[in-house]
Structure formats: structure tokens, C-alpha cells
Amino acid sequence: MTVAEAPVPVIPQIEGANFLNLLIVDDERAIRDACREVAQSLGFTAFTADSAEHAYRLLEAHGIDAVLLDLRLPGAGGLEALNQIKSRRPDAIIVVVTGYGTVQSAVQAMKNGAYDYVTKPFSLDELKLLLDRVASHLKLKTENRVLREKIKSKQGF
């Protein structure tokens, strides 16, 4: 059963996820809605966009920490959208979503700065594990930044 077909189970929240803003960019409504429900059940604040242009507006309006980005979008291609998102939110974690047979595009996306990729169709369990890794990575980045700031402030004395 794929993420678009499955009912959303009760999933324990990921520690620390409740401070994370996730943007889901996919032109398939069923995928967007299912991913949003899973992300929210894990404690993320989830936003959805059906196009790259819509995603750019949401990036400007909200402090997006992570993006789940379909590589096959109408209008701007997924790789162009990835580059635009990275330029607008350089610290955002971007996970690309690709259909079967387009793994080469996912590899190129990772060379362009994507954190990870997942192939469609994916299961709820795969999505949960992926979002857990994203939350853990973002938590570590935040802790690292805070510790660097503390060290820097102590060196100033």
C-alpha cells in the first residue's frame, strides 16, 4: 500500500519535530495530503504546494526547515526548483521525490544539494523513517549552531 492509498495510522511524535516547518511540493493532491497528514501526526507543521511557484511563495512567508520536493512538477522542473529553494533557504533540508526510472535525476539532485531522495510509490513507514532522519539532522544542525555561538561568545571575553 502506497502513501497515497493508506489511511494515516497513529504514530508517536518525533522528539523535537514540533518546531519544524515542512513544505511538501507535489502536483498530486493525494500525495500532498497523505504526506501532510503523516508529517502532522509526527509533530511537524506542514505546508503544501502544487507547483514550484506556490512553493516559492510559501518559502518567503514561513520559516521552512525542510522540503519534500517532487522532481516532476508542472512549469519549473524539479532540479530548477531545487536550485531556487537552495538559493532562497540555504539551510533547508531538501528531500527529492522521484518516480520509478528517474533515479538518475535523484542522483543529480543530490549533487545539487538535496539531502536525500525517495522513489514513488513509497510507504507510510518509509515516509516516517525519512521524516525521522530529517528531524534528527535538523536537530543536530541546530545544536551545532548553538554550541558554536556559545564557543564564539566565550572567546570574546
CORJO-V588619 format. One record per helix or strand. SS is the DSSP state (a for helix, b for strand). FROM is the first residue (numbers start at 0). LEN is the number of residues. If there is no record, write none. Layout:
ss=<SS | SS>
from=<FROM | FROM>
len=<LEN | LEN>
This chain:
ss=<a | b | a | b | a | b | a | b | a | b | a>
from=<16 | 20 | 28 | 44 | 51 | 65 | 77 | 92 | 102 | 115 | 123>
len=<3 | 5 | 13 | 5 | 10 | 5 | 11 | 6 | 9 | 4 | 32>
